[in-house]
Amino acid sequence: MKKEIALLTGIQIALLSQIACVNSVACADNEWRKDTNTGRDEMSAGRFDKALSHFNKALESAEAMKAEDDLVAQSLDSIADLYRRQDKSQEAEEYYRKALKRREDALSPTSDALYRNLENLTNCLWDQGKYSELKPILARMIALREKDSREDYDWLERPISSMARLYSDNDKYGEAQPFLERIVEIRKKVYGPDSVKVAEAYDDLGRLFRDQHQYEVSRTWYENALQIRKHVLGSEHLQTARNIDEIADLYSRERQFTKAEPLYLESFEIRKKLIGDQKVSLAHSARDLIRCYQDQDEHQKALTLIEDQLKLLREELGDDNVEVAESLDRLSDVHKDLDNIDDAIKDAEAALAIRKKAFGEKHIDVANNLRRLSRLYDQKQQREKASSYLKTEMQILEAMLGPDHPEYLDVKHANDYLEYRIKTEVKPKTAAKPPGSK
């Protein structure tokens, strides 16, 4: 009888121990979720110290459970995310790597959680400019996605696109090209050869060759993209206009302005139809065409367009907006090119008044405006006036940058030379006065 009682008591103790153990795990799990959620709320509110305290408590709870799930790695991720939110990339990297190690030991090599961990780590390495460490991780991510059979183009394209960006950002265009071409093929397969998504991939290849100054090849890709956009979106669409601008820009880079001008004009006319009531956007869209006119010395065409642009900006933004000052700069330049120096000075003075009102007397933009006026007065052969503007610019630059700054020294040398010219120039002789005159 005593043996039976002892046996029952032992069973009860064992059961109670198991129940306590289960309750302990459940308790730890509840504490983990509570601290994780609270930490995320504190992080969203910008209370980073409190968030870190809760994430650390959640990590302790996860470690105490010794479970086979992903809770420890999730807590490490939370701490890494917090550090990255604070631009502490080195600390974030440390915790992302700890989480990755846990997942590599516990999870399938193709698990989504492990892949997201790799993705977070690449973002963190990118923040730090650790490009040499990025390549093997991105290669691993591509290999993981290639083994996956799901029908989601973005699933595979994202790491391929990141690899292309890695190479192109480091001027390794030859290495980037096959990855960009692969994106074209992925999108053709998923969306069809005439999709705007394919046109966007053509744009990326166009930029790649443009950056290598291979303008003819670049233009081919942009023209392929334009053909798709005209077919899918129509000739009168903002994306179509932007595509035309890219082709025109290539001609401008090659100084083939007679080919660039009609394209810029076509793009501008499309925008006028589509955004005619949005005055600021319409004014902005005129910039490329204005520059093209100036590059060809078609100053009268540029003048007319700048005057229209200035009117739009004043109507929408008022007379004292800095964008109005920038348009006045362009107007001043064209008047100077047309030898209308007085008008050029008038425009530059108006721009200077706006900048002084917007930024105060001592500002880099004010200093640059003074330099413009100095050159105009010099061109008008009013050297003393030109020197006075340079001296005012020198005072601003010395106060803001110091007397040893290259920009200050450049202006000082310009003024020294101007004063030398003032002293050495032969001044016109005064006509002799008749005897007896005062």
C-alpha positions in Angstrom: 0.0 0.0 0.0 2.8 2.4 0.9 4.6 1.5 -2.3 1.4 2.3 -4.3 1.0 5.6 -2.5 4.7 6.4 -3.2 4.3 5.5 -6.9 1.2 7.8 -7.2 3.0 10.6 -5.4 5.9 10.3 -7.8 3.6 10.4 -10.9 1.9 13.4 -9.5 5.2 15.2 -8.9 6.4 14.4 -12.4 3.1 15.6 -13.9 3.2 18.8 -11.8 6.8 19.3 -13.0 5.8 18.9 -16.6 2.8 21.3 -16.2 5.2 23.8 -14.5 7.6 23.4 -17.4 4.8 23.9 -19.9 3.5 26.9 -18.0 7.0 28.3 -17.8 7.5 28.0 -21.6 4.1 29.6 -22.2 5.0 32.4 -19.8 8.3 33.0 -21.5 6.5 33.0 -24.9 4.0 35.5 -23.7 6.8 37.7 -22.3 8.6 37.5 -25.6 5.6 38.6 -27.6 4.8 41.4 -25.1 8.3 42.8 -25.1 8.7 42.5 -28.9 5.4 44.3 -29.6 6.2 47.0 -27.0 9.7 47.4 -28.4 8.3 47.9 -31.9 5.8 50.6 -30.6 8.7 52.4 -28.8 10.8 52.2 -31.9 8.0 53.7 -34.0 7.7 56.5 -31.5 11.4 57.2 -31.6 12.1 56.1 -28.0 15.1 54.0 -29.0 16.5 53.4 -25.5 13.2 52.0 -24.3 12.8 50.0 -27.5 16.3 48.4 -27.0 15.5 47.5 -23.4 12.4 45.6 -24.5 14.1 43.9 -27.4 16.8 42.7 -25.1 14.3 41.3 -22.6 12.5 39.6 -25.5 15.9 38.1 -26.6 16.4 36.8 -23.0 13.0 35.2 -23.0 13.6 33.5 -26.4 17.0 32.2 -25.2 15.4 30.9 -22.0 12.8 28.8 -23.9 15.5 27.0 -25.9 12.9 26.3 -28.5 13.7 25.2 -32.0 11.7 28.0 -33.7 13.0 31.3 -35.0 12.3 33.5 -31.9 15.9 34.2 -31.0 16.8 35.2 -34.6 13.7 37.4 -34.7 14.8 39.2 -31.6 18.3 39.7 -33.0 16.6 41.1 -36.2 14.6 43.5 -34.1 17.7 44.9 -32.4 19.5 45.1 -35.8 16.5 47.0 -37.2 16.6 49.4 -34.3 20.3 50.1 -34.8 19.8 50.6 -38.5 16.9 53.1 -37.8 19.5 55.1 -35.8 22.0 54.9 -38.7 24.2 52.7 -36.6 25.0 50.4 -39.5 28.0 48.6 -37.9 26.0 47.6 -34.8 23.1 46.6 -37.1 25.4 44.4 -39.2 26.6 42.6 -36.1 23.1 41.6 -35.1 22.0 40.7 -38.6 25.0 38.3 -38.8 24.1 36.8 -35.5 20.6 36.2 -36.7 21.9 34.7 -39.9 24.1 32.3 -38.1 21.1 31.0 -36.0 19.0 30.5 -39.1 21.8 28.8 -41.0 22.1 26.3 -38.1 18.3 25.8 -37.6 16.4 26.5 -40.8 16.3 25.1 -44.4 18.7 26.8 -46.7 15.8 27.9 -48.9 13.6 29.3 -46.1 12.0 32.7 -46.6 13.3 33.9 -43.1 16.9 33.1 -44.1 16.5 34.9 -47.4 15.0 38.0 -45.7 18.0 38.0 -43.3 20.4 38.0 -46.2 18.4 40.9 -47.8 18.6 42.9 -44.6 22.3 42.3 -44.3 22.9 43.5 -47.9 21.0 46.7 -47.2 23.2 47.2 -44.1 26.4 46.6 -46.0 25.3 49.0 -48.7 24.8 51.7 -46.1 28.4 51.2 -45.1 29.8 51.0 -48.6 31.1 47.5 -48.0 30.8 46.6 -51.7 33.4 43.8 -51.7 31.3 41.9 -49.0 28.1 42.4 -51.0 29.0 40.4 -54.1 29.1 36.9 -52.5 25.9 37.5 -50.5 24.0 38.7 -53.6 25.3 35.7 -55.6 24.0 33.4 -52.8 20.6 35.2 -52.9 20.4 34.8 -56.7 21.3 31.1 -56.4 18.6 30.6 -53.7 16.0 32.2 -55.9 17.0 30.2 -59.0 16.2 27.0 -57.1 12.7 28.4 -56.2 9.9 27.5 -58.6 7.3 30.1 -57.6 5.9 32.3 -60.4 6.9 35.7 -59.1 9.3 37.6 -61.3 10.2 40.0 -58.5 11.3 37.0 -56.4 14.2 36.5 -58.8 14.6 39.9 -60.3 15.3 41.8 -57.0 18.7 40.2 -56.2 19.7 40.3 -59.9 18.9 44.0 -60.0 20.9 44.6 -56.9 23.9 42.9 -58.4 23.6 45.0 -61.5 23.4 48.1 -59.4 26.5 47.0 -57.4 28.5 46.8 -60.5 27.2 49.9 -62.2 27.6 52.1 -59.1 31.3 51.1 -59.0 31.7 51.8 -62.7 32.0 48.1 -63.6 29.6 48.4 -66.5 30.8 45.3 -68.4 29.9 43.2 -65.3 26.6 44.9 -64.8 25.4 44.5 -68.4 24.6 40.7 -68.4 22.5 41.1 -65.2 20.5 44.0 -66.8 20.0 41.9 -69.9 18.8 39.0 -67.8 16.2 41.3 -66.2 14.9 42.1 -69.8 14.5 38.4 -70.5 12.7 37.8 -67.1 10.2 40.7 -67.8 9.6 39.6 -71.4 8.8 36.1 -70.2 6.4 37.3 -67.4 4.8 40.4 -69.0 5.3 39.9 -72.7 7.8 41.7 -75.1 5.6 44.9 -75.4 5.2 45.6 -71.8 6.1 49.0 -70.2 8.1 46.9 -67.7 10.3 45.8 -70.5 10.6 49.4 -71.6 11.8 50.3 -68.1 14.5 47.6 -68.4 15.6 49.0 -71.7 15.9 52.4 -70.0 18.3 50.8 -67.5 20.5 49.5 -70.3 20.3 52.9 -72.1 21.6 54.6 -68.9 24.4 52.0 -68.6 25.7 52.7 -72.1 25.1 56.5 -71.7 27.4 56.5 -68.7 30.0 54.8 -70.8 29.6 57.5 -73.4 28.5 54.8 -75.9 25.7 57.1 -77.1 24.7 55.3 -80.3 24.2 52.0 -78.4 22.4 53.8 -75.6 20.1 55.5 -78.1 19.1 52.1 -79.6 17.9 50.9 -76.1 16.0 54.2 -75.5 14.4 54.0 -79.0 13.3 50.4 -78.3 11.7 51.7 -75.1 10.0 54.6 -76.9 8.5 52.2 -79.5 6.9 50.2 -76.7 5.6 53.3 -74.8 4.1 54.8 -78.0 2.4 51.5 -78.7 1.1 50.9 -75.1 0.7 54.4 -73.7 0.3 56.4 -76.8 2.2 59.4 -78.2 0.8 61.8 -75.8 1.9 60.5 -72.4 4.3 61.8 -69.8 6.4 58.6 -69.9 6.6 59.0 -73.6 7.7 62.6 -73.3 10.4 61.6 -70.7 11.6 58.9 -73.1 11.9 61.4 -75.9 13.9 63.7 -73.6 16.4 60.9 -72.9 17.0 60.5 -76.7 17.3 64.2 -77.1 19.8 64.4 -74.3 22.0 61.9 -76.0 22.1 64.0 -79.1 22.9 67.1 -77.0 25.8 65.2 -75.4 27.1 64.5 -78.9 26.5 68.2 -79.7 24.1 67.2 -82.4 21.7 70.0 -81.4 19.8 70.1 -84.7 18.7 66.5 -83.9 18.1 67.2 -80.3 16.0 70.4 -80.8 12.9 68.8 -82.6 12.8 66.1 -80.0 12.9 68.5 -77.1 10.2 70.6 -78.8 8.1 67.4 -79.4 8.4 66.5 -75.7 7.6 70.1 -74.6 4.4 70.2 -76.8 3.3 66.9 -75.2 3.7 68.3 -71.8 1.9 71.5 -72.7 -1.2 69.4 -73.6 -1.0 67.2 -70.6 0.0 69.7 -67.8 -1.0 73.0 -69.2 -2.8 74.1 -66.1 0.1 73.1 -63.8 2.2 76.2 -64.4 5.3 75.3 -62.3 5.6 71.8 -64.0 5.2 73.4 -67.4 7.9 76.0 -66.6 10.2 73.2 -65.5 9.6 71.2 -68.7 10.9 74.2 -70.8 14.4 74.0 -69.3 15.9 71.4 -71.7 14.5 73.2 -74.8 15.9 76.5 -73.5 19.3 75.0 -73.0 19.2 73.5 -76.4 18.4 76.9 -78.0 21.3 78.5 -76.1 23.7 75.7 -77.1 22.9 76.6 -80.8 23.1 80.3 -80.2 19.4 80.7 -81.0 19.2 83.3 -78.3 16.0 85.0 -79.5 14.1 81.7 -79.3 15.5 81.1 -75.9 14.6 84.6 -74.8 10.9 84.1 -75.8 10.7 80.8 -74.0 12.4 82.1 -70.8 10.0 85.1 -70.7 7.1 82.6 -70.9 8.7 80.5 -68.2 9.2 83.5 -65.9 5.6 84.6 -66.4 4.3 81.1 -65.4 6.5 81.0 -62.3 5.5 84.5 -61.1 1.8 83.7 -61.6 2.1 80.5 -59.5 4.8 81.2 -57.0 4.9 85.0 -56.7 7.6 87.5 -57.4 9.9 86.7 -54.5 10.3 83.0 -55.0 13.9 81.6 -55.5 12.7 79.7 -58.6 11.8 83.1 -60.1 15.4 84.3 -59.3 16.8 81.2 -61.2 14.6 82.0 -64.2 15.9 85.6 -64.1 19.4 84.2 -64.2 18.6 82.5 -67.4 17.0 85.6 -68.8 20.1 87.6 -67.8 22.4 85.1 -69.6 20.4 85.4 -72.8 20.3 89.2 -72.7 24.1 89.1 -72.2 24.5 86.8 -75.2 22.4 89.3 -77.2 24.6 92.1 -76.0 21.7 93.7 -74.1 24.0 94.3 -71.1 21.7 96.8 -69.4 18.8 94.3 -69.5 21.1 91.6 -68.3 22.1 93.8 -65.3 18.5 94.6 -64.6 17.6 90.9 -64.5 20.6 90.0 -62.3 19.7 92.8 -59.9 16.2 91.6 -59.6 17.5 88.0 -58.9 19.8 89.4 -56.3 17.0 91.2 -54.5 15.0 88.0 -54.3 17.9 86.0 -52.9 18.7 88.6 -50.3 15.1 88.6 -49.2 15.0 84.8 -49.1 18.5 84.0 -47.6 19.7 87.2 -46.0 22.7 89.3 -47.0 25.3 86.6 -46.3 24.6 83.5 -48.3 26.5 81.5 -51.0 23.7 82.1 -53.5 23.9 85.8 -52.9 27.7 85.7 -53.4 27.3 83.9 -56.7 24.7 86.5 -57.8 27.2 89.3 -57.0 29.8 87.6 -59.1 27.4 87.5 -62.1 26.8 91.3 -61.6 30.5 92.0 -61.4 31.1 90.3 -64.7 28.3 92.2 -66.4 29.6 95.6 -65.2 33.1 94.6 -66.3 31.7 93.7 -69.7 30.1 97.2 -69.7 33.6 98.6 -68.8 32.4 99.9 -65.5 35.3 98.5 -63.6 34.9 100.3 -60.3 31.3 99.1 -60.1 32.4 95.6 -61.0 35.1 95.7 -58.3 32.6 96.9 -55.7 30.5 93.7 -56.3 33.5 91.5 -56.0 34.6 93.1 -52.7 31.1 92.5 -51.3 31.3 88.9 -52.4 34.7 88.5 -50.8 33.3 89.8 -47.5 30.5 87.1 -47.6 32.9 84.3 -48.5 35.5 85.3 -45.9 32.8 85.3 -43.2 31.3 82.0 -44.3 34.3 80.0 -45.6 37.4 81.7 -44.1 40.3 83.5 -45.8 42.1 80.3 -46.8 39.2 78.7 -48.7 39.8 78.2 -52.4 36.5 79.9 -53.4 37.4 83.1 -51.4 40.9 83.1 -52.8 39.6 82.7 -56.4 37.4 85.8 -55.9 40.3 87.7 -54.3 42.6 87.0 -57.2 39.8 88.1 -59.7 39.4 91.4 -57.8 43.2 91.9 -57.6 43.4 91.5 -61.4 40.4 93.8 -61.9 42.0 96.5 -59.7 45.3 96.1 -61.6 43.3 96.7 -64.9 41.7 99.8 -63.4 45.1 101.3 -62.5 46.8 100.5 -65.8 44.0 101.2 -68.3 44.6 104.3 -70.4 41.8 106.7 -69.6 40.4 109.0 -72.3 42.0 112.5 -72.3 39.8 115.4 -71.2 39.4 118.0 -74.0 41.4 121.2 -73.4 39.3 124.0 -71.9 39.3 127.4 -73.7 41.2 130.2 -72.0 39.2 132.0 -69.4 36.9 129.1 -68.8 36.4 127.8 -65.2 
